[in-house]
Amino acid sequence: MKNKKYKVFGLNIISRNLDVPELKYTKSSKCDVEVLRESNKNWTQNTLFDKKYKNLLINKNELILHVKGIADFKVSYGNKILWHNLKKTYLEDEIRTYILGSAIGAILIQRGYLVLHANALTKGGKTIVCAGDPGGGKSTLAYSLMKRGWSLLSDDLVALSNKFFVLPGIPRIKLWEDAISYFGVDKNEITRIRKDMNKYQLSGNSVKSILIKQKLSTIYILDGHQKAEGIKKIIGDKCKLINLMSYIYRPLYVREFNKRKNYFKNMSEIIKKVPIYKLSLPNTLSKLEYWLDRNEFDL
């Protein structure tokens, strides 16, 4: 397989052994991050790992993630992702799931970006970040907004620069089967994320995306605990900080890579200059669509 060149989060990536169709091709000769299939035989011999967790070895510069029955992944110094399949026969879709999630997330953290578990969209010069718990409706909301003219900047991982710019991330949306059916998405245009999950990935022409970094306007925290839908501004720096910290991507990585001081500095700047709101969404897709039609999300 020829080397494939991609660009995501402003980084030029060269993948040596794996096609990553979720990402946009680039002709740039620059390489910021290398993705390479490699034997894991000597991984632990070359590096001293300070901490050992159930499926993770980590120090301030590197980590090794073990995904049982799938692969081992090594992320180093913000510029290299190595992977080793644990079975002779493997699915590239499963390998890419972890490369585009935990591995690229670790790369971004190592490089000093503030990374949130969130989606980002932009429309008419306004860019929003919607943070929330897994299954909390971030992707469903994003798809509904795309139908209303918004463009996707990033799904699941949102990386913010220290100038409050949202970097263009992975141009895809992941939806559960009920949302796929409700929106009438053609199943021939989507792929299942994992064979044991009824969750699907939309990419390519199915997703309206933008590949240019955008200035952050507003952060919305999806609140699934409120019974009534609506938007409420969060008042007070301490309250804003607590809410934002809840959606840091992989806090363990941040801590072990010694990035907490940098994160606190960036978040302190954001909460002083960027409005942050609690957003309570309707609890069904039909109600969500009706609410958006009436409110245009008040964004």
NORZICOR-V847200 format. One record per residue. SS is DSSP state (~ for helix, > for strand, _ for the rest). Layout:
BEGIN
ss={SS SS}
END
This chain:
BEGIN
ss={_ _ _ > > > > > _ _ > > > > > _ _ _ _ _ _ _ _ > > _ _ _ _ _ _ _ > > > > > _ _ _ _ _ _ _ _ _ _ _ _ _ > > _ _ _ > > > _ _ _ > > > > > > _ _ _ > > > > > > _ _ _ > > > > > > _ _ _ _ _ _ ~ ~ ~ ~ ~ ~ ~ ~ ~ ~ ~ ~ ~ ~ ~ ~ ~ ~ ~ _ _ _ > > > > > > > > > > _ _ > > > > > > _ _ _ _ _ _ ~ ~ ~ ~ ~ ~ ~ ~ ~ _ _ _ _ > > > > _ _ > > > > _ _ _ _ > > _ _ _ _ _ > > > > > ~ ~ ~ ~ ~ ~ ~ _ _ _ ~ ~ ~ _ > > _ _ _ _ _ _ > > > > > ~ ~ ~ _ _ > _ _ _ _ > > _ _ > > > > > _ _ _ _ _ _ _ > > > > _ _ _ ~ ~ ~ ~ ~ ~ ~ ~ ~ _ _ > _ _ ~ ~ ~ ~ ~ ~ _ _ _ ~ ~ ~ ~ ~ ~ ~ ~ ~ ~ ~ ~ ~ ~ _ > > > > > > _ _ _ _ ~ ~ ~ ~ ~ ~ ~ ~ ~ ~ ~ ~ ~ ~ _}
END
